[in-house]
Amino acid sequence: MKIVLASINSKYIHSSLGVWYLHSAAKSAGTNHTVTVYESTINNHIDDIVADIYNLNPDVVGFSCYIWNIGYVKKITECLKKINPQLKIFFGGPEASFDAEHLLKITDVDCIIKGEGEQAFISLLQNNFTVAEKVVFAPAGEYFNPYSEEYFAALNGRIVYLETSRGCPFHCAFCLSGRDETVRFFDMDVSKANILKLANCGTQTVKFVDRTFNCNDKRAREIFEYIYTQRTLGNIPENVVFHCEVEADLFSQETLDYLKTMPKGLFQFEAGLQSFNPQTLKAVDRRHNIERLVHNLKEIAQMKNIHLHIDLIAGLPYEDYDSFAKGFDLAYEIGAEVIQLGFLKLLNGSPLEAEKEKHGYRYWSYAPYQVISNNYIGYSDLLKLKLAEDAVERIYNSNRFPDTLEYVLNTTKMSPYSLFYGMGEYCERIGLQSPSLDTYTSAMLDYLATLPNVEKSRLRDELAKDRIITDRTGKLYHCLHIADERMKYVRIALNNTDMGIFDNQREKAKQGKIGFAVLYSYGEEQVILADYTHQDKVTGQYPYRVMSLEIFMPKTEE
């Protein structure tokens, strides 16, 4: 038989891990079946995906099902069955595992694997996909290393995923990961070998998919130490970054002190806060120590060598609009590079979904099951949070406007949330939809200049400064451009005079690797200069200097 394992990913840069686990299990089982992996994305047309799979001439097709692709998978299944009614189709993955009975009613799927898929897939292979039951429960079993020659041949530089453990020690009510009672750690030597393989496969990001990477602090530190040692020995390329989902309050001080010694950009941490509301955290069974959590996150942020991403979720029990806004302001104080404002999805099989009546949840019946209201927050307030989210993404998470934000917040004394919401509401009011960066910056200049105590000339200079230190084109946004003939003297001086501003200044200037702009509102007129040959691996900013404009002017004879 010819079996196709299909994964419809959310973006091209993502690769699948689940289908390759099954591919490895099939090879290990030694059956005579031919097993092929097919990957596409939800951005491709369904007709093209159907044609691709059909042309592989399969007898059996298996789909890995998640909230982002289940709509596509159901349509693809319908099309494939119409073309070939004899084709056998099975589903696996979290969206199938916790919604099996419903999927069996609304699709023409032949079999659904619930839970871990490897052992169940081997059983299906051995029985030529003849099943007595349409739902096959897959218990935890043997580890099958998914990183085969075929995997690396298909990867093509995309983000790679690495699992060194399964399960989660926590039981958050909005999540599915904690349904298993225990955490299973994979063999450390195998995990270390996989780290080296993946780091040298052409990718730039190795993402650990362990649900709580540091649930065992000693084990996490051993992996950190291994990666750092191999990087120091030259066995891991300098452009490769390792991404981990962590529970920050579990870090020991010893581990935090060790992380301070890491080179910039080697690690990225994603840490879930979800909420600062004690009643909310208790309702969703979040068991972290808030005081220690915030302390550790601030310590990581202050290291300036690890890119830190923190999450908040809107729509949780007992969290109203004002409570969420207050929580955002507390999160902002941490100083992370990214603050993600997420919106609750009521996942099938999650404990919170079982309590939907208690909390008055209303949500879309189709994936991703977005919550639209509950007893504590209404749809109109969630829409307001969406406006704030858009501004946070464009202004804060983009890391394009650090000095502008600092100036405006310090000058106006506004709370961070009110500033972002105000910007989002302004864009909606003027009908700004999917604007270019230039257009959005112009809107920022117009809106922020109306805030208390903000000087438009100083605001313009902060925006110009941010542009120069974050964009290597060295070109200002149109709304910030001021015609100034003296700019030519700056250019002449950089190209022809060794002023020692940066190493190899003249050579860099002639190659267009120094950006500059005139700032007018700092008392004396100044020039900001940025070196585009060096970029901070955490903030994405370029080193810069600010100097008096007078230095660059030709000397006049008295």
N, C-alpha and C positions, 0 to 999 in steps of 0.2 A: 504493500500500500504506500501511497505518497501522502505524507502529512505536511501541511503548511501551518506553521505557528505564526500568527499575525499580531503585530502590535501597531496600533494607530496612535502615535505620540502627539503631544500637544504642540511641539515645535520641532523643526529639523535638527536643532542643536542638541536635542535630547535623544538619548538612546534607551533601549529597553533592557531590563535585566531579567524579568520574569520569563520571557520566552526563551532566553538563552539558558536559564536553569533547566527548563524542560528539554531543550536540545541536548544539553550535557547528560541529563538523566537517560535520554533515549540511547545515546552512544554507549553509556555505561551498561545499559541493559542488554546490549548486544543483539537486538532484534534485527530482522531482515527488512524492516520498513525504512523508507527514505524520508528523512525529516529535514525540512527546509524552513528557515526563518525569513519572514517578510516584514519589513518595517515601512510605514508611511506616516503621514501626519494629518491632522484634522483640517489643515489648510489646503489639502489636495482634494480634487473633485471626487465624489463618491463613484461616479461612473468609471473614472480612471483606476481607482483602487480595485473595483470589481473586475475590471478587465485584466489588471495585473495578476490578481489571484487566479482568475479563470485560466490565464495563459500558463500558469504553473501546473495545470492539469492535476489538481489534488483529488484524492478520495476522501480526505478528512481535512477540515480547517478548524484550528483552535484560535480563539481570540482572548487577549488579555484585556479585561474590562475595568475601567476606572470612570470616575464621574465626568472627566473631560472628554471621554470618547464613546460612552455608552450609546448616545444618540446615533453616532455614526455607525457603530457596530451593529445595532439593530437594523438599520437601513441596509447595510452591506449584506447582512445575513438574509434579509428578505430577497434581495436581488439575486444572490447566489443560489438560493433555493428555487427561485423561479426559473433560473437558467438550467439548473441540474437538481431535480427533486431527490435524486439518489445520494447527493453529497451529504456527508455527515459533518455536523458542526457542533463543537463544544465550546463553552465559555469557562473562564477562570478569572481570578483576580478579585479584589475587594468588592467591586460593584456587583459581581455575580455571586460571590460568597454570601452576602447578606441580603440579597434580593432574589434568591433562586426561584422560589415558588411563583413569584410574580412574573419573572422573566419567562418561565416555562409556559405561562398562560398566554403571554402576548407575543411570543416569538416561536419560530419553528426550529428551535435549537434541540439537538438530540440528547445532550448531556451537559451538566454543569458540575464543575469541580469546586467544592467548598474547602477553603483553607489552603494549606501548603500543597502545591501541585505536583511535586516531583514523583512521589511514590504512587499517587493516583494515576498519573500519566503513564508510568511504567506498567501498571496493572491494565490500563486500557490498551496499550500496545500489545501486551501479551495475550489479550483476549480479542485482538483484532477489532477493537471498538464495538464489541457486542456486549451491551450492558443490560443487566436486569433492572437496575434502578436508574432513573434519569438524573438523580442527584447523588454524586459520589463524594463522600466525606474524605478529606485528605489529612491524615494525622501528621504530626511532626515526624520527620525522619532523617535520613542520611543527607549529608551535605554533598552537593554535586558542583564542582568548580565550573562556573559558566564561561571562563575565559579561554576559549578554544581558538585555534587558528582561524576558523570561520568567523568567530566574533570579531577578532581584530581586523580581519579583511573587510568586514562590513562597517567598521566604526567610522572611518574617514574623519578623524579629528574631533568628533563630537564630545560633549560632556560624558564622562564615564561614571558609573555607579559601583560602589563597593560596599558589601555587607559583611561586617565582622561579627554580628550578633543578630539574633531574631527575638522579637518580643519586646515588651516595655514594662518596667517595674511600676509604672503609674497607670491609673485607670480613669483618665479624664473623660468626663461624660459626653463630650462632643466628638471624641476620637474613637477609631476602631483599633488602634495599635495595642491598647492595654487590655484587650479582651483575653489575651493569653496570661496566665497567672505567673509564668516564669520567663526569665531571659536566658537564652541559650547562647553561649559564646563559642564561636568557631575556633578551630585550632590556630594558635598565634603564629606558628611558623608558616602555615598556609596563607594567613592574612598578610604577613610581611612580604611573602613572595609575590602575592597579588598586587600589593602596593607598588613594588618595583616594576612589575609588568605594565600596570596601568599608567604609571608616571612616565613611562618611556614609549607609549603607544602613539604619541602625536597629539594627545589632548592637552588642553590648558587647564582643565578643571577635573579633579577627582573628587567626587561627592560621596561621602560616607552616608549610607541610608539607614544606619543604626538609629532607632527611634530616640534613644537617649544615649548618645555616644559615650558620655562620661558617667554612666550609672555606676561603673566600677572605676573609681578615681585612679587607682594604681594601674589598672590595665590601660586606661586612656593615656596616662603619662608615659607608659612604656611605648605606645604607638607614636606619641609625639616625639619621644626621644629617638626612636628608630628613624622616623622621617627626617628629623633634623640631622642625624648622623649621616644618613645616606645622601642628603643634600650637600653636607659639608665635604663628603668624599667625592662628590661629583657624579654620583649615581642617579640623582634626580635632577632634571633640568631646572634652571632657575626660574623659568616662566610658568612652572606648574604650581597651582594652588590647591590646597586640600580644604574641603568644605565639610563642616561637622554640625549636626544638630545637638545642642548641649542643654543641660539643665544647670544653669550657672551657680546655683546655691550648693551644688554637690562638689564643686571644686575645692580641694584643700588649699590652704595657703602655700603649701610646698609646691603644688602644681601651678598655682598662679605665679609664684616667684620664678618658676622654671620658664613659663610662657613669656615672661618679660625678656628673656634672652633670645627669643626667636627672631630671625630676620624678618624684615617687613614683607608682608604679602604671602608668606608661606601658608598661613592658615586663615580661613574665614569661619566665623562662628555664627550660627543662627540660634537665638535663644527665645523661647516663648514666654512672654509675660501674661498675655491674654487679658488680664485685668488687674487693677489695684484694689478693687472693691472686695473686702473680706467676705461679705455674704455671698457674692458671686463665686469667688474661688471655692468656698465651702460647698456651694450647690453643684459645682462641676467636678468636685473631688480633686482639685489642684492642691497638692500637699507640700508646696515649697515654702521655705522660710523667706517671706517678703523682704525683711530687713537685710538678711544675708544675701539674698538674690540681688537686690539693688546695689549693695556694697560691692559684690563681686563683679557685676556688670560695669559699674563705674570704674573699677580698677582695670578691667580689660580695656575699656574705652580709653582710659588715660595712658595705656601702654603705647598707643599709636603705631603698633606693629601688626595688629590683627583686625581685619575688617569685621565689624560687629553689626549684625542684623537682629533687630528685636521685633516681636509681633504683638499686636493687640487685636482682639476680636470683638466686633460690635454685634449685639444681639444675644448675648449670654443672659441667663436669669438674673434678675434683680439689678441689672445695669441699665439705668436710664440715660438720657442724652447728657445731662449735666455731669453725671458720674463718669461717663466715658470721656468727656472733654477734660475733666480734672485728671483722669488717668493718663490721657495723652500728654498733658503738661508735665506730669511726673516722669513719664517715659522720655520726654524731650531732654530733661535735665541729665539723663544718663550720658548723653553725648555719643550715641551709636551712629554709625555711618548711614544706616537705613532704619527707618521706623515704618513697618508695614501695618496699614490699617486694613485688617481683614474683616469680612462679613460672614457671619455664621451660616454654614450649610448644615442642614439637619440630615445627617448621613443615615442611610438605612442600616439598622443593626446597632447604632450607637445608643448608650444608656439615655442620652438626652432625648433622642427620638422617641423612646418608650415613655417619656414624661411630657410629651408635647401638649397633652390636654391640661396638665397641671399648670403649665406656664403660659397657656393660651397661644401657642405657636401657630402662626400662619406662614406658609412657605410654598414656593412653586413645586408642583407635583413632579416636575421633570428635572433631570440632572442639570446643574449641580445642587438642586434643592435649596435655593437661596431663601433665607428667612426674610419675610417682608414685614412682620410685626410680632410682638408678643405682649404680655401683660404690662411690660415695663417701658417699652419703646415702640413708637408708631412708625408707619411707613414714611411719613413726612420728615421725621427726625432722621431716619436712616438715609433719606435723600440728602439731607443737610450734611451728614457725615460723608457721603459720597463726594460732595463738593469739596470738603476739606481734604479728602483723600487725594483728589486730583491735584490740588495745590501742593500737598506734601510730596507727591511723586515728582512733580515738575521742578519744585524749588529746592526741597531738602534732599530727597533721595537721589536726585541727579548729581548732587555735589557740585552744581554749577554756580551756586550763589551763596557761598559761606559768609563772606564779609558783608554782603548786602543784608542777609538775615540778622547777623550780629548787630549791625548798625541800627536797623529798623526796630528790633526788639529792645535794644538798650535805650533808644531815643523815645519810643512811644510808651514803653513800660507795659505793652500789651502782653497777654498770655500767648504762648505759641499757638494754641488751638484757635483762638479768636483771630489771629493774624491769618492763618491758613484758610479758615472758613471764610473770612472776609474776602480774600483773594479769589477763592472758588466761587463765591456768590457774585462777585463783580464780573467775572468771566461769563457766568450764566446770564447775568443781566444784560450784558452788551452782545450776547449771542455768539460768543467765541467758542467754536467747536473744532476740535482737532487742529489747533493752531500750530504754525511753524514755530521754531524756537525764537526766531527774530520777532514774530508777531506777539508771542507770549511775553517776551521781554519788554516790548513796547507797552503792553497792558500792565505789566508790573510797574513800570516807570510812572504810568498815569495814575494807577490806583494807590500805590504806596506813597506817592507825593501828597495825597490828600489826608494822610494820617497825621495825628498831632505831633508837632515839633519836627517833622521831617523836612529837611531842606532839599529841594529838587536838584540843585547843583551838586550837593554832596551825594545824594542818591544816585545821580548819573555817574559820579566818579566811582562809587562802590560797585555799581554794575559793570563799569568799564574794567575796573581792577579784576573783578571775578572772571570776566571774559578772557582777559589776557592770561590769567594764571591757570585756566582750566581748558582752554582750546588752543591747540597748537597752530591753527591757521594764523593767529595774530590779528585777525580782522574783527573789528567791533561790530556789534549789531547796528543796523541802520539808524535806529532811534538814538544811539549814543554818539554817532559820528559828529565831530565838530571840525570844520575846515580850519586848519592851523598851518601856515606856511613854515613855522619853526620846526615842524616834524622832519623836514628834509635835513635840517642841521643835526638832529639826533641820528638819523640814518647815516649821514656822512661821517659823523664822529665814530659811530660803531664800526663802520667798515674800514676806516682809515687810521684810527688812533687806538693804540693799545691801552685802554683805560683800566684794564684789570677787573672789569665788572664780573665776568665769569671766566673760567679757564678757556683758553683758546677763543677769546671773545671775537676777534676780527674774523677768524675762519668761520665761526658759527653764524655771525651776522651776514657774511657774504652768502652763506648757504640757506639763509632764511630761517635759521633756527633760534633767533632771538625775537621775541614779540615785545612791542612797547606801545604805550599810549600816554597822553598828557592828562594829568589830573589838575583841576583848577581850584578846588575848594578847600585845600589844606593850608591856607595862609599864603605861603609862597607856592608858585606853580611847580609841580613836580612831574617826574616821568617814572612810570612803573615799567620795569623790564623783566621778562621771564625767559628762562633757559629751557628750550623745548627738547633738549637732549636727555633730560632726566625727569622722570615722572614718579611721583610718590605712589607706591604700589597699594597703599591703603586708601588714600583720599583721591587719587587721580590728578592731583594738582602738581604744577611745575614750580621749581624754586624761583624766587624773584627778589628784586631789590627795588627800592624807591629812592630816587635821587633828585636833586634840584634840577629843574630845567635849565637854569643858568649855566650849569657846568658844560652843557652841550653847545652853547651859543658861541659863535666866532668872537674872538677878542677884538675889541676896537682900540685903535691907537689914540692916546690922549694928545 
